[in-house]
């Protein structure tokens, strides 16, 4: 309703993802990147939306060059979506930390697998 604040509405991007509106959520996270290019979590969500809208390969090719982001585990999550850290390696790192870090690892690994694994790969 207020177009000039639309880029700041990263939460809208998550809602669009949950609604299955992957093209729109990809655009929302891309617009937020313009106002906050350091947010690695935003870059991860952009990847997740792009992978669901298209393919994991096209999403990987379009990963936003975000950072640096000093928040705990954000660099590792970003490295996972870039294909530089496996979900297993991320979980191993998180397992040595406090419960909230393990939560974030499980949370983003789940979304990553949902976005990158096809039904044929689940068996």
C-alpha positions in Angstrom: 0.0 0.0 0.0 3.0 2.3 0.5 5.4 1.5 -2.4 8.4 3.3 -0.9 8.5 1.1 2.1 8.0 -2.2 0.2 11.7 -3.0 0.0 12.0 -3.0 3.8 9.3 -5.7 4.2 11.5 -8.8 4.3 8.8 -10.5 6.5 6.5 -10.3 3.5 9.0 -12.4 1.6 8.7 -15.2 4.2 4.9 -15.0 4.0 5.1 -15.2 0.2 7.3 -18.3 0.5 4.9 -20.0 2.8 2.0 -19.1 0.4 4.0 -20.8 -2.5 4.4 -17.5 -4.4 8.0 -18.1 -5.1 8.5 -15.6 -7.9 7.1 -12.8 -5.7 9.1 -13.8 -2.7 12.3 -13.9 -4.8 11.5 -10.3 -5.9 10.8 -9.2 -2.3 14.1 -10.5 -1.0 15.9 -9.0 -4.0 14.4 -5.6 -3.2 15.4 -5.9 0.4 19.0 -6.6 -0.7 19.1 -3.1 -2.2 18.5 -1.5 1.2 20.5 -4.1 3.2 23.2 -5.8 1.2 24.9 -7.2 4.3 22.1 -9.5 5.4 23.1 -13.1 4.7 19.8 -14.4 5.9 18.1 -12.4 3.3 20.4 -13.8 0.7 19.6 -17.3 1.9 15.8 -16.7 1.6 16.3 -15.2 -1.8 18.1 -18.5 -2.8 15.3 -20.6 -1.3 12.6 -18.6 -3.2 14.6 -18.8 -6.5 15.2 -22.5 -6.1 11.5 -23.1 -5.7 10.5 -20.7 -8.5 13.0 -22.2 -10.9 15.7 -24.8 -10.1 18.4 -25.0 -7.5 21.0 -24.5 -10.3 19.5 -21.3 -11.4 19.1 -20.1 -7.8 22.8 -20.9 -7.2 23.8 -19.0 -10.2 21.9 -16.0 -8.9 23.0 -16.0 -5.2 23.1 -12.5 -3.9 26.7 -11.4 -3.0 25.7 -10.4 0.6 27.7 -9.8 3.7 29.5 -9.4 5.9 26.9 -10.4 8.5 28.2 -10.8 12.1 25.2 -12.7 13.4 25.8 -16.2 14.7 25.5 -19.0 12.0 24.5 -16.6 9.2 27.8 -17.1 7.3 27.6 -20.8 7.6 23.9 -20.9 6.4 25.0 -18.7 3.5 27.9 -21.0 2.6 25.4 -23.9 2.6 23.1 -22.3 0.1 26.1 -21.4 -2.0 27.1 -25.1 -2.0 30.3 -24.6 -0.1 29.1 -26.2 3.2 27.0 -29.4 3.3 23.9 -29.6 5.5 25.7 -32.3 7.6 28.7 -30.0 8.1 26.4 -27.2 9.2 24.7 -29.4 11.7 28.0 -30.7 13.0 29.1 -27.1 13.7 25.8 -26.2 15.3 25.8 -29.3 17.5 28.6 -27.9 19.5 26.7 -24.7 20.3 23.7 -23.5 22.3 20.1 -24.6 21.6 19.2 -21.5 19.6 22.1 -22.1 17.2 21.0 -25.7 16.8 17.4 -24.5 16.1 18.6 -22.1 13.3 20.7 -24.9 11.8 17.7 -27.3 11.7 15.4 -24.6 10.5 17.6 -23.6 7.5 18.7 -27.1 6.7 15.1 -28.1 6.4 14.2 -25.2 4.1 17.3 -25.9 2.1 16.5 -29.5 1.6 12.9 -28.7 0.8 14.1 -26.3 -1.9 16.8 -28.4 -3.4 15.7 -32.1 -3.2 13.2 -33.4 -5.7 10.7 -36.1 -4.8 12.7 -38.7 -6.7 15.7 -38.0 -4.5 13.8 -38.7 -1.2 13.8 -42.5 -1.5 
